[in-house]
Amino acid sequence: MWKWLFSREPAPPPPPVVLVPPLFDFPPLAARNRMLHSSYDVVFGKLALTSLFEDYFHQARNFTTRIMLKPIEDPHVDLIATVSGPLDHKPKDSIAGDALFRWQSDVNDPHTFMDLYVSTSNPILQMRSCAYYPKYGFGAFGVFPLLLKKRESSQDYGLMGLRYGSGNLSFGVTLLPFAMKDELPKSAWLVSKMGRLTAGVQYEPQQGNAKLSNLMNWSCAMGYGVGSGSPLCPSFNFNLELVKSSQFIASFYQHMVVQRRVSSFNPLEENSVVGITNYIDFGFELQTCVDDAIAENNMLDPTFRIGASWQANKNFLLKAKVGPRSSSMALAFKSWWKPSFTFSISATRDRADGKMQYGFGIQSESLREASYQRADPNYVMLTQSKEHLAKGIVWKAGKRPMLKSDIDAGHFDGLPRELQPLDKIL
């Protein structure tokens, strides 16, 4: 009897899990303002490559401090303030600062908004506004410098634009309210997506020769992309672009979500954790001039850059990039408090003098929600073992589990809105 009362069978071990950490920066901040720009300047992997080659790579011997806040009382508004300057401040050096106050009517729709930008440099005060109607696909936007130290060109008086966007087509035009004869329009674009292929052209008239027959006013690009329609899938993009019939650009970008095995003796994780999801990005860009005469006049030398980033867990991100003149590395640490806190350091080596210089950055944010991506079965770094046969909760994102069966079935309601597929607007 006593044996029956006090003897209890040991509890079964918890099912093996694979941790899914949140992405460091997703979506990129530039994605919030993409409706203010030509679709030609956003697609073809340009947004992802810009984030890969620039984020957390600070200017040598400089610091950057950024605060991004959204009040809980009113989620329709947010504020981004940035201060940057040299580490060894001298009397002739200046510290730059700017702030951006933004309001959007719908919390879940970042395409209709208005913001005010103030800065210590030109423009001192600027207003931007955008309205987009997804039911009809049409939108309008405007950028208006309200306060400048000096207005020298017609663009200093503002810019307005009209656009149309659907799942496979985007076209639009930008105009200057006080344009000269050869500045109308300021630009025009047409981008179309056919399956995995994306093609586009853009017209930007040069001052003094705005004829449509002038090839120097035209740029064209073509890209091939796999899995780029939804952030749930790893993306692969290869693009070719001819800029103003003078410069040729070839670029490649790939984002992979993979699994890494966690040692059973890892003190940072629970015993039930058998793996952790990693995010790996790789990019390459080659630029060369196709006209020797233009290259000599504009001092355009062929150049290239290669970059890669690796997010090992929710706290650490490692990045590196290499070019013909310099090479850089960056390390970022992020704590997921409310607001989150990020400290980053970058090191740049100039090939001309061989000196190593450093830059630092501090960032505090309560603006974007945490977003997660699951590993694709084609990118598994775990060796074959019984963990692959586990039928329980295999994906664990923070305290909220994501069931693999739900994701495969297309049920995205439980995911952050930034992670849900965005396939209605090109």
Secondary structure, 3 states (H helix, E strand, C coil): CHHHHHCCCCCCCCCCEEECCCCCCCCCHHHHHHHHCCHHHCCCCHHHHHHHHHCCCCCCCEEEEEEEECCCCCCCEEEEEEEEEECCCCCCCCCEEEEEEEEEEECCEEEEEEEEEEECCCCCEEEEEEEEECCCCEEEEEEEEEECCCCCCHHHHCEEEEEEECCCEEEEEEECCCCCHHHCCCEEEEEEEECCEEEEEEECCECCECCCCCHHHEEEEEEEEECCCCCCCCEEEEEEEEECCCEEEEEEEEEEEEEEECCCCCCCCCCCEEEEEEEEEEEEEEEEECCHHHHHHHCCCCEEEEEEEEECCCCEEEEEEECCCEEEEEEEEEECCCCEEEEEEEEEEECCCCCEEEEEEEEEECCCCCCCCCCCCCCECCCCCHHHHCCCCCEEECCEEECHHHHHCCCCCCCCCCCCCCCCCC
